[in-house]
Structures are given as structure tokens and as C-alpha cells.
Amino acid sequence: MSTSERENEKVTKKSCLKALPLRELADVEVIKHELAMGNIIILKITPLARKSVADVKIAVNELSVFVQSIGGDIASLGEERVVIVPDFIKIWRPETIVPKKAPTAA
């Protein structure tokens, strides 16, 4: 199956919003597969965080690299959850507003 055929298949299939727990590092492969299928993931990281914060960092870094490679997006939803979306969805982030300096008398 060519790349364009796979892309057309993704467009014709319905995407799902899935809430998944991250229990172990092996779950990363399942999450990558779900994203490749065009699904949106809300990932609860606390089950793995209770065991190893270092493993959570490894998993999130690996997912970040993967998401960038497919053109998707990833963002934190507080301390316990991460949302990960495929390439056809972007996560809205508020713009950082830089306060303007008041004019000074010269």
C-alpha cells in the first residue's frame, strides 16, 4: 500500500478519542500504533509515575519524538495527563502576551 493510499484510508476512517493509562514503557508502542491509526490519545501518566518518574520521562520523550516525526502534536493537561494528536489536528495554545512598555518622557 502506497503512502497516499494509507493517507486516504486514514481520512475515510473515523478517528477515536481514547483515554489510555501509561502503566509501563511497553505501552508506548501501543500508543504509537493508535496515533498512526489517526486516533487522539489522552494519556494518564500517573500509573507509571507511581513506579518510576524516570520511566515517565523516557516514555514522554519517546512519544514527543514520534509525534514530531508524524507531524502531530503533544501537550500536558495538568500533572497527570498528556494529550497526543495525529497530524490532522493541532492543539491550541494561548499566545504569550508580552506587556508593552509605557512610553517614557525623553
C-alpha positions as CSV (number, residue, x, y, z in Angstrom):
1,M,0.0,0.0,0.0
2,S,1.4,3.4,-1.0
3,T,1.8,6.4,1.3
4,S,-1.1,8.2,-0.5
5,E,-3.3,5.2,-0.2
6,R,-2.6,5.0,3.6
7,E,-3.3,8.7,3.9
8,N,-6.6,8.3,2.1
9,E,-7.5,5.3,4.3
10,K,-6.9,7.5,7.4
11,V,-9.1,10.2,6.1
12,T,-12.0,7.9,5.3
13,K,-11.8,6.1,8.7
14,K,-13.3,7.8,11.7
15,S,-10.8,8.7,14.4
16,C,-11.5,7.9,18.0
17,L,-10.6,9.8,21.2
18,K,-9.1,7.2,23.5
19,A,-8.2,7.6,27.2
20,L,-5.3,5.2,28.0
21,P,-3.2,4.6,31.0
22,L,0.6,4.5,30.8
23,R,1.4,1.6,33.1
24,E,4.8,0.5,31.7
25,L,7.3,1.5,29.0
26,A,6.0,-1.2,26.6
27,D,2.7,0.8,26.4
28,V,4.5,3.4,24.3
29,E,4.3,1.1,21.3
30,V,0.6,0.7,21.7
31,I,0.2,4.5,21.9
32,K,2.3,5.0,18.7
33,H,0.1,2.5,16.9
34,E,-3.0,4.3,18.0
35,L,-1.6,7.6,16.8
36,A,-0.5,6.1,13.5
37,M,-4.2,4.9,13.0
38,G,-5.3,8.5,13.4
39,N,-6.6,8.3,17.0
40,I,-6.4,11.0,19.6
41,I,-5.0,9.9,22.9
42,I,-5.5,11.3,26.4
43,L,-2.7,9.6,28.3
44,K,-2.9,9.2,32.1
45,I,0.8,9.0,33.2
46,T,0.2,8.5,37.0
47,P,0.2,4.7,36.9
48,L,3.8,4.6,35.6
49,A,4.8,7.7,37.7
50,R,4.0,5.8,40.9
51,K,6.6,3.3,39.9
52,S,9.2,5.4,38.2
53,V,9.3,9.1,37.3
54,A,12.4,8.4,35.2
55,D,10.4,5.9,33.1
56,V,7.7,8.5,32.6
57,K,10.3,11.0,31.3
58,I,11.7,8.3,28.9
59,A,8.2,7.5,27.6
60,V,7.1,11.1,27.1
61,N,10.4,11.9,25.3
62,E,10.0,8.9,23.0
63,L,6.4,9.9,22.3
64,S,7.4,13.5,21.6
65,V,10.0,12.4,19.1
66,F,7.4,10.1,17.4
67,V,4.7,12.8,17.4
68,Q,7.1,15.2,15.7
69,S,8.1,12.7,13.1
70,I,4.4,12.2,12.1
71,G,3.6,15.9,12.3
72,G,1.3,15.5,15.3
73,D,1.2,17.5,18.5
74,I,1.5,16.8,22.2
75,A,0.7,18.8,25.3
76,S,0.3,18.4,29.0
77,L,-3.1,18.5,30.6
78,G,-2.0,19.2,34.1
79,E,0.3,17.0,36.1
80,E,-1.5,13.7,35.5
81,R,-2.4,13.7,31.8
82,V,-0.9,14.3,28.3
83,V,-3.0,14.8,25.1
84,I,-1.4,13.5,21.9
85,V,-2.9,14.1,18.5
86,P,-2.2,13.0,14.9
87,D,-1.1,15.2,12.1
88,F,-4.5,16.5,11.1
89,I,-5.2,18.1,14.5
90,K,-3.3,20.9,16.2
91,I,-3.5,21.7,19.9
92,W,-4.5,25.3,20.6
93,R,-2.2,27.2,22.9
94,P,-2.8,30.7,24.0
95,E,-0.3,33.3,22.7
96,T,2.1,34.6,25.2
97,I,1.3,38.3,25.7
98,V,4.4,40.5,26.2
99,P,3.4,43.6,28.1
100,K,4.2,46.8,26.2
101,K,6.4,49.2,28.0
102,A,4.9,52.6,28.8
103,P,6.4,55.4,26.8
104,T,8.9,57.4,28.7
105,A,9.4,61.1,28.5
106,A,12.6,61.9,26.8
